[in-house]
Amino acid sequence: MGLTHVDATVSGGNGKSARVRFLVDSGATYTLLPRRVWQALKLKPLDTLQLVLADGSTIERPVSECRIQLPQGRRHTPVLLGAAGDEALLGTVTLEIFGLVLNPLTRRLQPMRMLLAALRARPHPLTTTSGRSRATARASPASWTTLTTASTSL
């Protein structure tokens, strides 16, 4: 199994930017910036998150926001502000903001299948399109089969 890295430009609100080589980590929720990067960009902590590491231990890291530019575009994303020794990770929140997923077979980033759920009124399975009950509507044996099928799937 190989590792996937991606080069990106990270910028803060002060106009400064930095090139960063991220390890794409589909097991990490948030993107993590090394200390030298977020300090150079003068990012400020907005909150602190408690995180569970792969070995089950917990740590706390401050969280901030920045812009990340990938070949697929430029987006605003939350980032963890790394401590000494933390490496740059590109996490799933940032990947989803870009509409990307890591293909586990090719180890490449690819567009995700974007779904939009729309709620719309559907007729009840026991009513006809005219709104009358199937039981009271004049029906042929074929429609009674449909009624039976609809009833058993409830």
Kinemage of the C-alpha trace (Angstrom):
@kinemage 1
@onewidth
@group {chain A} dominant
@subgroup {mainchain}
@vectorlist {calphas} color= white
{ca met a 1} P 0.000 0.000 0.000
{ca gly a 2} L 1.415 3.388 -0.982
{ca leu a 3} L 1.066 6.842 0.467
{ca thr a 4} L -0.575 9.716 -1.346
{ca his a 5} L 0.806 13.241 -1.114
{ca val a 6} L -0.554 16.415 -2.645
{ca asp a 7} L 1.056 19.856 -2.955
{ca ala a 8} L -1.084 22.829 -1.986
{ca thr a 9} L -0.845 26.528 -1.274
{ca val a 10} L -2.197 27.582 2.116
{ca ser a 11} L -3.054 31.205 2.904
{ca gly a 12} L -4.272 33.126 5.913
{ca gly a 13} L -6.291 36.296 6.164
{ca asn a 14} L -3.179 38.494 6.175
{ca gly a 15} L -2.226 37.832 2.529
{ca lys a 16} L 0.682 35.530 3.382
{ca ser a 17} L 0.830 32.085 1.804
{ca ala a 18} L 2.960 28.943 1.993
{ca arg a 19} L 3.486 25.854 -0.162
{ca val a 20} L 2.791 22.665 1.790
{ca arg a 21} L 3.147 18.994 0.869
{ca phe a 22} L 0.260 17.160 2.562
{ca leu a 23} L -0.093 13.465 3.272
{ca val a 24} L -3.662 12.598 2.253
{ca asp a 25} L -5.074 10.815 5.297
{ca ser a 26} L -8.565 9.416 4.733
{ca gly a 27} L -8.593 8.372 8.406
{ca ala a 28} L -8.046 11.929 9.657
{ca thr a 29} L -11.111 14.098 10.114
{ca tyr a 30} L -9.377 17.480 9.948
{ca thr a 31} L -6.478 18.902 7.977
{ca leu a 32} L -3.426 19.604 10.129
{ca leu a 33} L -0.881 22.364 9.488
{ca pro a 34} L 2.645 22.039 10.911
{ca arg a 35} L 3.579 24.648 13.527
{ca arg a 36} L 6.081 26.462 11.250
{ca val a 37} L 3.367 26.934 8.574
{ca trp a 38} L 0.508 28.231 10.727
{ca gln a 39} L 2.855 30.503 12.684
{ca ala a 40} L 4.256 31.962 9.422
{ca leu a 41} L 0.680 32.601 8.263
{ca lys a 42} L -0.129 34.136 11.684
{ca leu a 43} L -3.232 31.954 12.104
{ca lys a 44} L -4.995 32.393 15.439
{ca pro a 45} L -6.743 29.600 17.377
{ca leu a 46} L -10.536 29.865 17.288
{ca asp a 47} L -11.269 26.848 19.456
{ca thr a 48} L -9.656 23.690 20.844
{ca leu a 49} L -10.630 20.152 19.847
{ca gln a 50} L -9.972 16.889 21.634
{ca leu a 51} L -8.791 14.264 19.141
{ca val a 52} L -8.419 10.488 19.340
{ca leu a 53} L -5.275 9.086 17.734
{ca ala a 54} L -5.032 5.724 15.947
{ca asp a 55} L -3.569 4.125 19.102
{ca gly a 56} L -6.600 5.261 21.139
{ca ser a 57} L -4.825 8.038 23.046
{ca thr a 58} L -6.307 11.539 23.104
{ca ile a 59} L -4.658 14.902 22.454
{ca glu a 60} L -5.882 18.473 22.162
{ca arg a 61} L -5.102 20.794 19.285
{ca pro a 62} L -6.257 24.335 18.550
{ca val a 63} L -8.366 24.788 15.422
{ca ser a 64} L -8.414 27.742 13.029
{ca glu a 65} L -9.427 28.472 9.432
{ca cys a 66} L -7.504 29.143 6.227
{ca arg a 67} L -7.716 28.883 2.452
{ca ile a 68} L -6.206 25.919 0.670
{ca gln a 69} L -5.527 25.862 -3.059
{ca leu a 70} L -5.319 22.456 -4.731
{ca pro a 71} L -5.231 21.736 -8.478
{ca gln a 72} L -9.041 21.262 -8.181
{ca gly a 73} L -9.665 24.797 -6.878
{ca arg a 74} L -9.426 27.028 -3.831
{ca arg a 75} L -11.580 26.652 -0.724
{ca his a 76} L -11.905 27.841 2.846
{ca thr a 77} L -11.435 25.042 5.407
{ca pro a 78} L -10.980 24.409 9.118
{ca val a 79} L -7.459 23.325 10.103
{ca leu a 80} L -5.792 21.972 13.206
{ca leu a 81} L -2.807 23.971 14.378
{ca gly a 82} L -0.046 21.418 14.798
{ca ala a 83} L 2.413 21.139 17.650
{ca ala a 84} L 6.148 20.467 17.390
{ca gly a 85} L 6.696 17.290 15.360
{ca asp a 86} L 3.209 17.232 13.749
{ca glu a 87} L 3.251 16.619 9.985
{ca ala a 88} L 0.961 18.149 7.369
{ca leu a 89} L -2.179 16.013 6.870
{ca leu a 90} L -5.059 16.572 4.444
{ca gly a 91} L -8.182 15.263 6.199
{ca thr a 92} L -11.654 14.235 5.071
{ca val a 93} L -13.419 17.497 5.981
{ca thr a 94} L -11.213 19.393 3.535
{ca leu a 95} L -11.561 16.641 0.924
{ca glu a 96} L -15.359 16.838 1.192
{ca ile a 97} L -15.282 20.640 0.920
{ca phe a 98} L -13.436 20.154 -2.392
{ca gly a 99} L -15.797 17.332 -3.428
{ca leu a 100} L -12.924 14.823 -3.511
{ca val a 101} L -12.349 11.282 -2.268
{ca leu a 102} L -9.217 9.182 -2.086
{ca asn a 103} L -9.553 6.171 -4.370
{ca pro a 104} L -8.072 3.309 -2.289
{ca leu a 105} L -7.111 1.288 -5.373
{ca thr a 106} L -5.339 3.959 -7.417
{ca arg a 107} L -4.332 6.104 -4.392
{ca arg a 108} L -5.419 9.213 -6.321
{ca leu a 109} L -7.853 11.980 -5.486
{ca gln a 110} L -10.967 11.889 -7.619
{ca pro a 111} L -14.291 13.732 -7.683
{ca met a 112} L -16.850 12.277 -5.312
{ca arg a 113} L -20.346 11.391 -6.400
{ca met a 114} L -22.315 14.356 -5.101
{ca leu a 115} L -25.798 13.553 -3.848
{ca leu a 116} L -28.599 15.984 -3.186
{ca ala a 117} L -31.606 14.560 -1.394
{ca ala a 118} L -34.847 16.206 -2.385
{ca leu a 119} L -38.014 15.520 -0.456
{ca arg a 120} L -41.105 15.377 -2.566
{ca ala a 121} L -44.559 14.166 -1.849
{ca arg a 122} L -45.232 10.680 -3.130
{ca pro a 123} L -48.637 9.045 -3.282
{ca his a 124} L -49.302 6.465 -0.611
{ca pro a 125} L -48.772 2.948 -2.052
{ca leu a 126} L -52.378 1.984 -1.238
{ca thr a 127} L -53.976 4.853 -3.172
{ca thr a 128} L -54.523 5.330 -6.890
{ca thr a 129} L -53.329 8.374 -8.809
{ca ser a 130} L -56.815 9.870 -8.369
{ca gly a 131} L -56.402 9.636 -4.598
{ca arg a 132} L -59.071 6.942 -4.115
{ca ser a 133} L -58.254 3.870 -2.072
{ca arg a 134} L -57.210 0.913 -4.228
{ca ala a 135} L -59.542 -1.255 -2.194
{ca thr a 136} L -62.560 0.818 -3.261
{ca ala a 137} L -61.415 1.600 -6.804
{ca arg a 138} L -62.689 -0.634 -9.593
{ca ala a 139} L -59.654 -2.652 -10.432
{ca ser a 140} L -58.610 -5.469 -12.671
{ca pro a 141} L -56.806 -8.542 -11.292
{ca ala a 142} L -53.499 -7.019 -12.467
{ca ser a 143} L -53.977 -4.011 -10.187
{ca trp a 144} L -54.893 -6.303 -7.285
{ca thr a 145} L -51.502 -7.939 -7.742
{ca thr a 146} L -49.949 -4.490 -7.480
{ca leu a 147} L -51.998 -3.848 -4.340
{ca thr a 148} L -50.793 -7.096 -2.799
{ca thr a 149} L -47.181 -6.324 -3.675
{ca ala a 150} L -47.475 -2.802 -2.267
{ca ser a 151} L -49.074 -4.094 0.939
{ca thr a 152} L -46.372 -6.661 1.602
{ca ser a 153} L -43.569 -4.116 1.184
{ca leu a 154} L -44.922 -1.821 3.951
